Amino acid sequence: MKFTSLNIFIIAIASCMLHIGCSDVGNKAPENAGNDVGNKAPENAGTISGNLTGLEAGAKVILQSFKNGSLAQIADGSIDGNGDFFITPNPPLNKGYHNLIINTRWNIVLISDSTEAPIVTADIPDENGYLLGAKIEGSYESNLLLGYYKEHMPIQDSLIQIQKYIHTLSVQERSGAENRSRMMIEDLDKTSLAFINNNQGHLATLAALENLNPKMYSAEYKAVLKSLSKSFNNYPYYAKLKQRYDASTNTRTIPNQPAPTKKTNRKSGPFGAGDEALDIVMADPDGNIRKLSDLRGKVVLLDFWASWCGPCRRENPAVVKAYEKYNSQGFEVFSVSLDSNADKWKNAIEQDGLVWPNHVSDLQGWKNAASREYGISSIPHTMLIGRDGIIIRTHLRGPALEEELEKLFN
């Protein structure tokens, strides 16, 4: 995908879903980089500016930052006749991730604050998406992040292209495509791990951390979160990743736990095995209302995801495979998207071959009503629901989903 969200950072985004050469990713930071204490701020500190060629005068550049846990527009500017733009946020920026949206079609993420003056230079490409070909001056952390995305995003784009067509292939062709997908996923993990190891203590490592599975890479999650806890413990993106890590270490969910004699009807907090699934009533891409309760009597995978979520998109082939194998036996998928852009949501459904009919979203991003009712703090998040409406297991992904379905249907 062109923009990993921050997958949580839209978020992704949000996702994913940034610019130095690949060889610069592991370079040593200049003295005090990432720590503004003792650094002399530039005269135009707090201003974000740049030159974007290929756009007409008047094109908008919007700056987004976290507000109340979600990205919100905080300032904007316009391209002049020379391609230049200037944005001076008021109030000044706090240290963190900030998203520049150019003419509603392109974007680039900065990690900066009011002591820096990032300058973004880019030739605008024909294709919408992330400005991987940009150059950033005046912001070391922004350059780190861009270097990471320059390595990570092309691999992820190739993976998504395979996902787009894999369901149309023959059995023999699909086997080869699945092997290539696995290799790409391994490459993505290696890229993220290398970036984290080479840039410990930098806020940019959160973006790489999010693309790793917290169960598989618990040590990396623990190390990154610890290194940033003193300064960023209350930062929304940090908090989301910490919630994901904490959830991955929570052993409350017991596989194959029998349903309780009295069904629960809990309205908030994480839901686990034995809990009754709350109903979801929400519109699909065509505006039709779909209800989770209409699928009572079937085994249902309730899947919280988003187009900007890199891990979600990488998991989609496994869900497609499960649907194609077990749908005729009574298996359904009910997908709840945490998107805020209808076109990106619809395009992701088509690109990833998500052929089941039950896709819903209220286009409120992380404020999605269903995700809030279920207490979802990170995605992908799945719940396998039995024919009686009771949750069987949660956090089923890849082989674990296949194994559970095989037990139920074979």
Sequence and secondary structure as in RCSB ss.txt:
>XXXX:A:sequence
MKFTSLNIFIIAIASCMLHIGCSDVGNKAPENAGNDVGNKAPENAGTISGNLTGLEAGAKVILQSFKNGSLAQIA
DGSIDGNGDFFITPNPPLNKGYHNLIINTRWNIVLISDSTEAPIVTADIPDENGYLLGAKIEGSYESNLLLGYYK
EHMPIQDSLIQIQKYIHTLSVQERSGAENRSRMMIEDLDKTSLAFINNNQGHLATLAALENLNPKMYSAEYKAVL
KSLSKSFNNYPYYAKLKQRYDASTNTRTIPNQPAPTKKTNRKSGPFGAGDEALDIVMADPDGNIRKLSDLRGKVV
LLDFWASWCGPCRRENPAVVKAYEKYNSQGFEVFSVSLDSNADKWKNAIEQDGLVWPNHVSDLQGWKNAASREYG
ISSIPHTMLIGRDGIIIRTHLRGPALEEELEKLFN
>XXXX:A:secstr
    GGGTTT   S       GGGTT    TTTT  TT    TTTT EEEEEET  TT EEEEEEEETTEEEEEE
EEE  TTSEEEE  SS   SEEEEEEETTTEEEEEEE TT   EEEEE  SS EE TT EEES HHHHHHHHHHH
HHHHHHHHHHHHHHHGGGS HHHHHHHHHHHHHHHHHHHHHHHHHHHHSTT TTHHHHHHTS TTTTHHHHHHHH
HHHHHHHTT HHHHHHHHHHHHHT     TT    SS     SS   TT B    EEE TTS EEEGGGGTTSEE
EEEEE TT HHHHHHHHHHHHHHHHHGGGTEEEEEEE  S HHHHHHHHHHTT   S EE  S GGG HHHHHTT
  SSSEEEEE TTSBEEEES  THHHHHHHHHHH 
